[in-house]
Amino acid sequence: MDIGVVIVAAGSGKRMGAARNKLWLSLGGKPILSYAVELFCTHAKISEVVLVVSQSDEEDVRAWLQETAYPVKVTLGGAERQDSVRLGMDALSENCTYVLVHDAARPFVTKEEIDAIIDQVLIDQAAIMAVPVKDTIKVVGPAGTVETTPARESLWAVQTPQAFRLSLLREAYEAAQAAGKMGTDDAMLVEWIGHPVKVVRGSYENMKVTTPEDLWMGEEIIRRRRGEM
């Protein structure tokens, strides 16, 4: 049984306001991209890692990987995240049975959290990492008026990695492609074909680096983890 990882790094990071892909920005003295790549490449339960990149980043990524010697297969992404994940799955070997899909912009997931979601997917075939929301959430209509307030206890903020039996995720993607359906995450497509998805509680530190403020928060997390605080 082989477990593969698809790391999605094909976005542009427009909200960061950087001149190039935000994943090259320095965080704790290293590119944001390096954290997820290093963690999955050195994890004992992971058999292979596919890194999905944009065409504009491909040359830089391949040069960087030559320097680091991480055993990563690089493939080009598509127009949408869903296209990129599908292309990443296509690059996995025939031996792969389970797949973890992770956003490269989440550099702070831990080995223990990866262990937990792997344990869960082996039982339930589909598992996601998430945390309970802290704020009250309002559903707001087009006119800017509150329509309803969902019970906060039932709301969870979804993170990555998300983990699936590879054949199940491929089935969901094929059905979505045939129907022209786009999902906001991989689990949404698996839910759509009727398969239950188990939630594994993650950490609030497993944040997605999206805006300049997130870089400051990320530096604080790194300093704390290094014992500098």
Helices and strands as residue ranges (DSSP letters): E 2-9, G 14-16, G 22-24, E 26-27, E 30-31, H 32-41, E 48-53, H 55-68, E 72-76, H 81-90, E 96-103, H 111-124, E 126-132, E 139-140, E 146-148, G 152-154, E 156-165, H 166-179, H 186-192, E 198-201, H 212-225
